[in-house]
């Protein structure tokens, strides 16, 4: 849906390929290596996600640590004419129970997913990865039971296990605290990853994108000091929430601006 909206924008051209690296000349970004060729650009947005190594050489390593929570989920579809189950939040259902969290996330076209988030250190929950066990457990949890009732919905696929989750921050600066390649901006999960229970990832990414658009537009007339969006609060809350829900092991949150431009008082050139 977002790709279709972007493609409909005037002046936007979509191109698919493998981005092999950043081209820099005289200390500033000039383009990308894409497949066997190059693409010229004076502003590059790295939104390649939390696991990508793209542009690693131009910034410091991430700080933070593993999230002590693991997730097990399954997607479903309501039967034709069936009414959705109970909900009490915009995301429908989020319940913190004794030793675990249960949630329902409603999607489009009558689909939804149920989630059981558990401490990674508690081996009692490992069998939830099996469909029969997951269904039995879900039907024992008020709020999930109504949504997953076979009379009202059917599974769309196998149980999915989510692990390897981190509360981390990786900013715009290199090990020396400077912008190594002006014109290169990192956004979204490439900057900050948090325990996804509260859905902060998309919120942080959208806010960073909005500020990038505002700052880029301002260069056409003036060059004001850009605003930066701090991830300190989001990362700290995520770490505290992970600790409170599932473990006494505290994860230290990192701090810093989620968007740091080419130099103080200057936005990236477009």
C-alpha positions as CSV (number, residue, x, y, z in Angstrom):
1,X,0.0,0.0,0.0
2,X,2.8,2.5,0.9
3,X,4.7,1.5,-2.2
4,X,1.7,2.2,-4.4
5,X,1.2,5.6,-2.7
6,X,4.8,6.5,-3.3
7,X,4.7,5.4,-6.9
8,X,1.7,7.7,-7.5
9,X,3.6,10.7,-6.3
10,X,4.7,13.1,-9.2
11,X,8.4,12.9,-9.9
12,X,8.9,9.6,-8.0
13,X,10.6,6.8,-9.9
14,X,11.0,3.4,-8.2
15,X,14.0,1.2,-8.9
16,X,14.8,-2.2,-7.4
17,X,18.3,-3.5,-7.0
18,X,21.0,-4.4,-4.5
19,X,22.6,-1.3,-2.9
20,X,26.3,-2.3,-2.6
21,X,27.6,0.8,-1.0
22,X,27.8,4.6,-0.7
23,X,29.8,6.7,-3.2
24,X,31.6,9.7,-1.5
25,X,33.7,12.4,-3.2
26,X,35.4,15.3,-1.4
27,X,33.9,14.1,1.9
28,X,30.3,14.2,0.7
29,X,27.8,11.6,-0.6
30,X,27.5,11.6,-4.4
31,X,25.5,8.4,-5.0
32,X,25.2,4.6,-4.6
33,X,26.6,1.5,-6.1
34,X,23.5,-0.4,-7.3
35,X,24.0,-3.9,-8.8
36,X,26.7,-3.4,-11.5
37,X,26.1,0.3,-12.0
38,X,25.8,3.5,-10.0
39,X,23.0,6.0,-9.2
40,X,23.9,9.6,-8.6
41,X,22.3,11.3,-5.6
42,X,23.2,14.0,-3.1
43,X,20.9,12.7,-0.4
44,X,20.7,9.0,0.5
45,X,18.2,7.7,3.1
46,X,19.2,4.4,4.7
47,X,16.0,2.7,5.8
48,X,17.4,-0.8,5.3
49,X,16.3,-2.1,8.7
50,X,17.8,-3.4,11.9
51,X,19.9,-6.2,10.5
52,X,21.4,-4.5,7.5
53,X,25.1,-3.7,7.3
54,X,24.6,-1.0,4.7
55,X,26.9,2.0,5.3
56,X,28.5,0.4,8.4
57,X,31.7,2.2,7.8
58,X,30.1,5.6,8.3
59,X,28.8,5.4,11.8
60,X,29.5,3.9,15.3
61,X,28.3,0.5,16.4
62,X,24.9,0.1,18.0
63,X,24.6,0.3,21.8
64,X,22.0,-1.4,23.9
65,X,21.3,-5.1,24.4
66,X,18.9,-8.0,23.9
67,X,15.2,-7.8,24.8
68,X,14.4,-10.5,27.4
69,X,11.0,-11.1,25.7
70,X,10.1,-13.6,23.0
71,X,7.0,-13.7,20.9
72,X,4.8,-16.4,19.5
73,X,2.0,-15.4,17.1
74,X,-0.4,-16.7,14.5
75,X,-2.5,-15.1,11.8
76,X,-6.2,-15.7,11.3
77,X,-9.1,-14.7,9.1
78,X,-12.7,-14.1,10.2
79,X,-15.3,-16.3,8.6
80,X,-17.6,-14.4,6.2
81,X,-20.1,-12.5,8.2
82,X,-18.4,-13.2,11.5
83,X,-18.1,-10.2,13.9
84,X,-14.7,-9.3,15.4
85,X,-14.0,-10.3,19.0
86,X,-13.9,-8.0,22.0
87,X,-11.5,-5.1,22.0
88,X,-10.6,-2.3,24.5
89,X,-7.8,-0.5,22.7
90,X,-7.1,0.7,19.1
91,X,-5.1,-2.4,18.6
92,X,-8.0,-4.4,20.0
93,X,-6.6,-6.4,22.9
94,X,-3.4,-6.0,25.1
95,X,-3.3,-7.8,28.4
96,X,-0.5,-8.1,30.9
97,X,-1.0,-11.3,32.8
98,X,1.0,-13.3,35.3
99,X,4.3,-14.0,33.6
100,X,3.2,-13.2,30.0
101,X,1.5,-10.7,27.7
102,X,-1.4,-11.5,25.4
103,X,-2.5,-9.4,22.5
104,X,-4.7,-9.3,19.4
105,X,-3.8,-7.0,16.5
106,X,-6.5,-6.4,14.0
107,X,-5.5,-6.1,10.3
108,X,-7.4,-5.4,7.0
109,X,-9.8,-7.6,5.1
110,X,-11.0,-9.4,8.2
111,X,-7.6,-10.7,9.2
112,X,-5.9,-10.4,12.6
113,X,-3.0,-11.9,14.6
114,X,-2.9,-13.1,18.2
115,X,0.3,-12.8,20.2
116,X,1.7,-14.4,23.3
117,X,4.8,-12.6,24.6
118,X,6.8,-14.5,27.2
119,X,10.1,-14.3,29.0
120,X,12.9,-15.9,26.9
121,X,14.3,-17.5,30.0
122,X,11.1,-19.3,30.9
123,X,11.3,-22.7,29.2
124,X,7.8,-23.6,30.1
125,X,6.6,-21.6,27.1
126,X,8.7,-23.2,24.4
127,X,6.0,-25.6,23.3
128,X,3.8,-22.7,22.2
129,X,5.6,-22.9,18.9
130,X,3.5,-26.0,18.1
131,X,0.1,-25.2,16.6
132,X,-1.9,-27.6,18.9
133,X,-0.3,-26.2,22.1
134,X,-0.7,-22.6,20.9
135,X,-4.4,-23.1,20.1
136,X,-5.0,-24.7,23.5
137,X,-3.2,-21.9,25.3
138,X,-5.0,-19.1,23.3
139,X,-8.4,-20.6,24.0
140,X,-7.6,-20.5,27.8
141,X,-6.9,-16.7,27.7
142,X,-10.0,-14.4,27.9
143,X,-9.9,-12.0,25.0
144,X,-7.9,-14.3,22.8
145,X,-10.3,-17.2,23.1
146,X,-13.2,-15.3,21.5
147,X,-11.1,-14.2,18.5
148,X,-9.6,-17.6,17.9
149,X,-12.8,-19.6,18.3
150,X,-13.0,-21.9,15.2
151,X,-16.7,-20.9,14.9
152,X,-15.6,-17.4,14.0
153,X,-12.1,-17.6,12.4
154,X,-9.6,-19.9,10.9
155,X,-5.8,-19.9,11.0
156,X,-4.0,-18.6,7.9
157,X,-0.7,-20.2,8.5
158,X,1.6,-21.9,11.0
159,X,2.6,-20.5,14.4
160,X,5.4,-17.9,14.0
161,X,8.2,-17.5,16.6
162,X,9.8,-14.1,17.1
163,X,13.2,-13.9,18.8
164,X,16.5,-12.1,18.5
165,X,14.8,-8.9,19.6
166,X,16.9,-6.0,20.8
167,X,16.6,-2.6,22.5
168,X,19.3,-0.7,20.6
169,X,20.3,2.7,19.3
170,X,22.6,3.5,16.5
171,X,22.9,7.1,15.6
172,X,24.1,9.2,12.7
173,X,27.7,9.8,13.9
174,X,30.9,7.8,13.6
175,X,33.3,6.8,16.4
176,X,34.7,10.3,16.5
177,X,31.3,11.9,17.0
178,X,31.1,13.4,13.6
179,X,29.0,13.0,10.4
180,X,31.3,10.9,8.3
181,X,29.4,11.2,5.0
182,X,27.2,14.4,4.8
183,X,24.1,13.6,2.7
184,X,23.7,10.1,4.2
185,X,20.8,9.9,6.7
186,X,19.7,6.8,8.6
187,X,16.0,6.3,9.6
188,X,13.7,3.8,11.2
189,X,15.0,0.5,12.5
190,X,18.4,1.3,11.1
191,X,18.6,3.8,14.0
192,X,16.6,2.4,16.9
193,X,14.9,-0.9,17.7
194,X,12.7,-1.5,20.7
195,X,10.7,-4.2,22.2
196,X,7.7,-4.1,19.7
197,X,5.0,-4.6,22.4
198,X,4.1,-0.9,22.2
199,X,4.5,-0.5,18.4
200,X,7.1,2.3,18.8
201,X,9.0,1.2,15.6
202,X,6.5,2.6,13.1
203,X,5.9,5.7,15.2
204,X,9.6,6.6,15.5
205,X,10.1,5.9,11.8
206,X,7.2,8.2,10.7
207,X,8.3,11.0,13.0
208,X,11.9,10.8,11.7
209,X,10.6,10.8,8.1
210,X,8.4,13.8,8.7
211,X,11.3,15.8,10.2
212,X,13.5,14.8,7.2
213,X,10.9,16.0,4.8
214,X,10.4,19.3,6.7
215,X,14.1,19.8,6.8
216,X,14.7,19.0,3.2
217,X,11.9,21.3,2.1
218,X,13.3,24.2,4.1
219,X,16.6,24.1,2.2
220,X,14.8,25.5,-0.8
221,X,14.5,28.9,0.9
222,X,16.4,29.0,4.2
223,X,18.7,26.8,6.2
224,X,17.3,26.8,9.7
225,X,18.8,24.8,12.5
226,X,17.0,21.4,12.1
227,X,15.0,19.8,14.9
228,X,16.2,16.4,16.1
229,X,14.0,13.7,17.5
230,X,15.4,12.0,20.6
231,X,14.9,8.3,21.0
232,X,16.1,8.4,24.7
233,X,12.5,8.2,26.0
234,X,11.3,5.5,23.7
235,X,14.3,3.3,24.2
236,X,14.3,3.8,28.0
237,X,10.6,3.0,28.2
238,X,11.1,-0.1,26.1
239,X,13.9,-1.4,28.3
240,X,12.0,-0.7,31.5
241,X,8.8,-2.3,30.0
242,X,10.7,-5.4,29.0
243,X,12.2,-5.6,32.5
244,X,9.0,-5.0,34.3
245,X,7.0,-7.5,32.4
246,X,9.3,-10.5,32.2
247,X,12.6,-10.2,34.1
248,X,14.7,-8.4,36.7
249,X,17.6,-8.1,34.2
250,X,17.7,-4.5,33.3
251,X,18.7,-3.4,29.8
252,X,20.5,-0.1,29.7
253,X,18.9,2.3,27.1
254,X,21.1,4.3,24.8
255,X,20.4,8.0,24.1
256,X,20.9,10.3,21.2
257,X,19.2,12.1,18.4
258,X,17.4,9.9,15.9
259,X,18.2,12.4,13.1
260,X,21.5,14.3,13.1
261,X,22.1,16.4,10.0
262,X,25.3,17.2,8.1
263,X,26.4,19.9,10.5
264,X,24.9,22.2,13.2
265,X,22.5,24.6,11.7
266,X,22.4,22.9,8.3
267,X,20.0,20.5,6.7
268,X,21.0,17.9,4.1
269,X,21.3,19.3,0.6
270,X,18.6,18.1,-1.8
